[in-house]
Amino acid sequence: MLQALKVGLLIERSNRKNIVALLAVIVIVFGCMFFIKAQSVGDQLNEKKGDYYSSRAVLSKFQVQDASRDGDGSDLFKNLTQQKSAVALQIASLTVENYPMYYEASYRIAELRQQAFDMDEYEKVKDLLPTKFQNSMNYLYFKTMHESGKNTISDISHYIPFLLYFFSLVGVGWYIFMSFYTSSILLDDFEHSSIIKGYPVRFDQYVISKCIITFLYVIAFIVLIFISAAPLLFNGLGESSEKVAVYLGEPALISSVHYIVLCIVYMLVISIFVMLLSIILNVLLKNMYLTLFVHFILFFLPIIFPSIISVFPYNPFHFMNFNEILNGMPLDLVRPVDVTMNIGLLIMSMCILIMLFVIKTFFSTGKIKRA
């Protein structure tokens, strides 16, 4: 095993793919920083102005009615008018930096929307408002912020808020990134057959050594994310205890650091899953592009056809975009599915054990041979 690790490290040290992957991580992090600045991402004042125009669009669905308490307007119309007024209060409180008032107005909006779900004619405006589940997450968050008397808002240009934002998006691309990185995990080494022949090892030992080396690089990628974001420390560290609304079987609030740690755990497990699947596909298909093709088909099918999630809720590939599961996306499907990333972690772990068994049982072919 040590011999296989030494050979693997010797080969990987000169593999340009690793250098390109490390540079890609740096470029992605810096690209995210520039995107945030260029698009004013996280500027809540601009976002609430957009919400105000949306609330006007919602009211345009109705004929002009009297929205006063004793007026002839419908209950839903009165409710939506109050929402519009609360959004205006959000904008005013953000403008004068009165953050307790902002949280109070936000809590009021979530409360009004919660009441609106059971009102007549809600079907007319449901596509312009958050879903019932999304609103329940907002309700929990703003209720907690209001009751705790929080008097600050998160600044995404600070270190921890930026990392929170980055890791809240990384689930979209991590599986794809790892698919590219591991698509030729075995095929690359066959270009160095003269080195490999000098160190005859069993195939299963070779595979384990490749997994260990690849996993070390994965850890390096994650560490590099934190290092690349370090310039934001000049703007400030940010609040590590800032709350994030997630779905863990029920809506819950966890700290920013807790969310980031959860994401890293899922990224590591997904990385092991992807590299083992790539190893099996490399052996069976002996082609990097076919390996990538299979990866992409398995990953994008649930995205293109979300109904698949309802039919096969425990398919491991549904959990690769873990941010959507943490946000409770399956509960907003036409046929809602109650799955969590804890279930996903268990399913992926079981798949990893099965793939290790397959590799150990069927792919142990003595000395390594060129594909």
C-alpha positions in Angstrom: 0.0 0.0 0.0 2.8 2.4 0.9 4.5 1.5 -2.3 1.3 2.3 -4.3 1.0 5.6 -2.5 4.6 6.6 -3.3 4.0 5.8 -7.0 0.7 7.7 -7.0 2.2 10.8 -5.3 5.1 10.7 -7.8 2.7 10.6 -10.7 0.2 13.2 -9.3 3.0 15.6 -8.4 3.7 16.1 -12.1 0.0 15.9 -13.3 -1.0 19.2 -14.8 -4.6 18.4 -14.1 -4.1 19.0 -10.4 -2.5 22.4 -11.0 -5.3 23.4 -13.3 -7.9 22.3 -10.8 -6.2 24.3 -8.0 -6.1 27.4 -10.2 -9.7 26.8 -11.1 -10.8 27.0 -7.5 -8.9 30.3 -7.0 -10.5 31.7 -10.2 -14.0 30.6 -9.1 -13.7 32.2 -5.6 -12.3 35.5 -7.0 -14.9 35.4 -9.8 -17.6 35.1 -7.1 -16.2 38.1 -5.3 -16.2 40.3 -8.4 -19.7 39.0 -9.4 -21.0 40.0 -5.9 -19.6 43.5 -6.3 -20.6 44.0 -9.9 -24.2 42.8 -9.4 -24.7 44.2 -5.9 -25.5 40.8 -4.6 -26.6 41.0 -1.0 -27.7 44.6 -1.2 -30.9 44.2 0.7 -32.1 47.7 -0.1 -32.1 47.0 -3.9 -33.7 43.6 -3.3 -36.5 45.1 -1.3 -37.1 47.7 -3.9 -37.6 44.8 -6.3 -40.1 43.3 -3.8 -42.0 46.5 -3.8 -42.5 46.5 -7.5 -43.5 42.8 -7.2 -46.1 43.7 -4.6 -47.5 46.3 -7.0 -47.7 43.7 -9.8 -49.6 41.4 -7.4 -52.2 44.1 -6.6 -52.6 44.7 -10.4 -54.3 41.3 -10.5 -57.3 42.9 -8.8 -59.7 45.7 -9.7 -59.2 48.8 -7.6 -61.0 48.2 -4.3 -61.3 49.9 -0.9 -58.6 48.3 1.2 -59.6 49.9 4.5 -60.7 47.8 7.4 -64.4 48.4 6.6 -64.0 48.8 2.9 -65.5 46.5 0.2 -62.1 45.0 -0.8 -61.7 41.3 -0.4 -59.7 39.9 2.5 -56.9 38.9 0.1 -56.7 42.4 -1.4 -56.5 44.0 2.0 -53.8 41.5 3.0 -51.7 42.2 -0.1 -52.1 46.0 0.4 -50.7 45.5 3.9 -47.9 43.5 2.5 -47.0 46.3 0.1 -47.0 48.8 3.0 -44.8 46.6 5.0 -42.3 46.3 2.1 -42.2 50.1 1.9 -41.4 50.1 5.7 -38.6 47.6 5.0 -37.1 50.0 2.4 -37.4 53.0 4.7 -35.9 51.2 7.7 -32.9 49.9 5.5 -32.4 53.5 4.2 -32.1 54.9 7.7 -30.3 51.8 9.0 -33.0 51.1 11.6 -32.5 47.3 11.5 -34.9 46.3 14.4 -37.7 48.0 12.4 -36.6 46.1 9.3 -36.8 42.8 11.1 -40.2 43.7 12.5 -41.5 44.7 9.1 -40.1 41.5 7.6 -41.8 39.4 10.3 -45.0 41.2 9.6 -44.8 40.4 5.9 -44.2 36.7 6.6 -47.1 36.7 9.0 -49.4 38.3 6.4 -48.4 35.8 3.8 -49.0 33.0 6.2 -52.6 34.2 6.5 -53.0 34.7 2.8 -52.5 31.1 1.9 -56.0 30.2 3.1 -57.9 33.1 1.5 -60.1 33.0 -1.5 -58.5 33.9 -4.9 -55.0 33.1 -3.7 -54.5 31.0 -6.8 -54.5 34.2 -8.8 -51.3 35.5 -7.2 -49.5 32.4 -5.9 -46.9 32.4 -8.7 -45.8 36.0 -7.7 -45.3 35.2 -4.0 -43.0 32.8 -2.1 -44.4 29.2 -1.6 -45.9 28.2 1.7 -42.7 26.4 2.7 -40.4 29.2 1.7 -42.6 31.6 3.7 -42.5 29.3 6.7 -38.6 29.5 6.6 -38.8 33.3 6.3 -41.3 33.4 9.1 -39.1 31.4 11.5 -36.0 33.5 10.6 -37.6 37.0 10.9 -39.6 36.0 14.0 -36.4 34.9 15.8 -34.5 38.0 14.6 -37.4 40.3 15.7 -37.8 38.7 19.1 -34.1 38.7 19.8 -33.8 42.4 19.1 -31.1 42.0 16.4 -29.8 45.3 15.3 -27.4 44.4 12.5 -27.7 42.9 9.1 -25.2 40.6 7.4 -22.6 42.3 5.0 -21.7 39.8 2.3 -18.4 41.7 1.6 -17.2 40.4 5.0 -15.3 37.1 5.3 -17.8 34.7 7.0 -20.9 36.1 5.2 -19.1 35.6 1.9 -18.1 32.1 2.7 -21.7 31.4 3.7 -22.9 32.8 0.4 -20.3 30.8 -1.5 -21.1 27.5 0.2 -24.8 28.1 -0.2 -24.2 28.0 -4.0 -21.4 25.4 -4.2 -23.8 22.4 -4.3 -24.9 23.4 -7.8 -21.4 22.8 -9.2 -19.5 20.6 -6.9 -20.6 17.3 -8.5 -19.8 18.7 -11.9 -16.4 19.9 -10.8 -15.6 16.5 -9.2 -16.8 14.7 -12.3 -14.4 16.6 -14.5 -11.6 16.2 -11.9 -12.0 12.4 -11.6 -13.3 11.5 -15.0 -9.9 10.0 -16.0 -8.8 9.0 -12.4 -7.4 5.7 -13.7 -6.9 6.5 -17.4 -4.3 9.1 -16.7 -1.9 6.7 -15.0 -1.9 4.3 -18.0 0.1 7.1 -19.7 2.9 6.2 -17.2 2.9 2.5 -17.6 6.7 2.3 -17.4 6.5 3.7 -13.9 3.6 1.5 -12.8 5.2 -1.7 -14.1 8.1 -1.1 -11.8 5.8 -1.3 -8.8 3.5 -4.3 -9.2 0.6 -3.9 -6.8 -2.9 -5.4 -6.6 -5.6 -3.4 -8.3 -7.6 -2.9 -5.1 -4.5 -1.5 -3.4 -3.9 0.8 -6.4 -7.5 2.0 -6.3 -7.3 2.8 -2.5 -4.1 4.7 -3.0 -5.7 6.7 -5.8 -8.7 7.5 -3.6 -6.4 8.6 -0.8 -4.4 10.9 -3.0 -7.4 12.3 -4.8 -9.1 12.9 -1.4 -6.0 14.8 -0.2 -6.4 17.1 -3.2 -10.1 17.5 -2.5 -9.2 18.7 1.0 -6.7 21.1 -0.6 -9.4 22.5 -2.8 -11.6 23.2 0.2 -8.8 24.8 2.2 -7.9 26.9 -0.9 -11.5 28.3 -0.8 -10.9 29.7 2.7 -7.4 31.0 1.7 -8.6 32.6 -1.5 -11.4 34.5 0.4 -8.8 35.8 2.9 -8.6 39.3 1.3 -12.2 39.9 2.6 -10.8 39.9 6.1 -9.7 43.5 5.5 -13.5 44.3 5.3 -14.2 42.5 8.5 -14.7 38.9 9.8 -18.5 39.1 10.1 -20.7 37.3 12.5 -20.0 33.5 12.9 -23.3 33.2 14.8 -25.4 34.7 12.1 -28.5 32.5 11.7 -29.4 30.6 8.5 -32.8 29.0 7.9 -32.5 25.3 6.7 -34.7 22.3 6.5 -33.6 19.4 8.6 -36.9 17.4 8.8 -38.5 20.7 9.9 -37.6 24.4 9.4 -34.7 25.2 11.7 -32.1 27.9 12.3 -28.4 27.1 12.5 -25.3 29.4 12.7 -23.3 30.3 9.6 -20.4 28.3 10.8 -22.6 25.3 11.3 -24.0 25.6 7.8 -20.5 25.9 6.3 -19.3 22.8 8.2 -22.4 20.9 7.0 -21.6 21.8 3.4 -18.0 20.7 3.8 -19.1 17.3 5.2 -21.5 16.8 2.3 -18.8 17.9 -0.2 -16.3 15.4 1.1 -18.9 12.5 1.0 -19.9 13.5 -2.5 -16.3 13.6 -3.6 -15.7 10.0 -2.4 -18.9 8.9 -4.1 -17.9 10.6 -7.4 -14.3 9.2 -7.4 -15.5 5.6 -6.8 -18.1 5.9 -9.5 -15.5 7.3 -11.9 -13.2 4.4 -11.1 -15.9 1.9 -11.9 -16.8 3.8 -15.1 -13.2 4.1 -16.1 -12.7 0.3 -15.8 -16.0 -0.5 -17.7 -15.9 2.2 -20.4 -12.1 2.9 -20.6 -13.0 6.4 -21.9 -12.9 9.8 -20.1 -15.7 11.3 -22.3 -18.0 8.4 -21.8 -17.4 8.6 -18.1 -18.3 12.3 -18.1 -21.4 11.6 -20.2 -22.7 9.1 -17.7 -22.0 11.5 -14.8 -23.8 14.3 -16.5 -26.8 12.2 -17.4 -27.2 10.9 -13.9 -26.8 14.4 -12.4 -28.9 16.5 -14.8 -31.9 14.1 -15.1 -33.5 15.1 -11.8 -32.9 18.8 -12.7 -34.5 18.5 -16.1 -37.3 16.3 -14.9 -38.0 17.2 -11.3 -40.9 14.7 -11.2 -38.3 12.0 -11.0 -37.5 13.1 -7.5 -41.1 12.4 -6.5 -41.1 8.9 -8.2 -37.6 7.9 -6.9 -37.0 10.1 -3.8 -34.0 8.0 -2.5 -32.0 8.1 -5.7 -28.5 9.2 -4.5 -28.1 11.7 -7.4 -31.0 13.7 -6.0 -28.8 14.7 -3.1 -25.8 15.9 -5.1 -27.1 19.5 -5.1 -27.3 19.5 -1.3 -28.1 23.2 -1.0 -31.5 22.7 -2.6 -32.3 19.9 -0.2 -31.2 22.1 2.8 -33.5 24.8 1.4 -36.4 22.3 1.3 -36.8 22.4 -2.5 -38.4 18.9 -2.7 -41.3 20.1 -0.6 -42.2 22.7 -3.3 -42.6 20.1 -6.0 -46.0 19.4 -7.6 -45.8 16.1 -5.6 -43.9 17.1 -2.5 -41.3 14.8 -1.1 -40.0 15.0 2.5 -36.3 14.2 2.2 -33.4 15.7 4.1 -29.6 15.7 3.6 -29.3 13.5 6.6 -31.1 10.8 4.6 -29.0 11.7 1.6 -25.8 11.2 3.7 -27.0 7.8 4.7 -27.9 6.8 1.1 -24.6 8.1 -0.3 -22.6 6.2 2.5 -24.4 3.0 1.6 -23.6 3.5 -2.1 -20.0 4.1 -1.2 -19.8 0.8 0.6 -21.5 -1.0 -2.3 -19.0 0.5 -4.8 -16.1 -0.4 -2.6 -17.4 -4.0 -2.4 -17.8 -4.1 -6.2 -14.2 -2.8 -6.7 -12.8 -5.2 -4.2 -14.7 -8.2 -5.4 -14.8 -7.8 -9.2 -11.9 -5.4 -10.1 -9.0 -7.0 -8.1 -7.1 -8.4 -11.1 -3.6 -8.7 -9.9 -1.0 -6.4 -11.4 -2.2 -3.2 -13.1 -2.5 -3.5 -16.8 -2.8 -0.8 -19.4 -6.4 -0.2 -20.4 
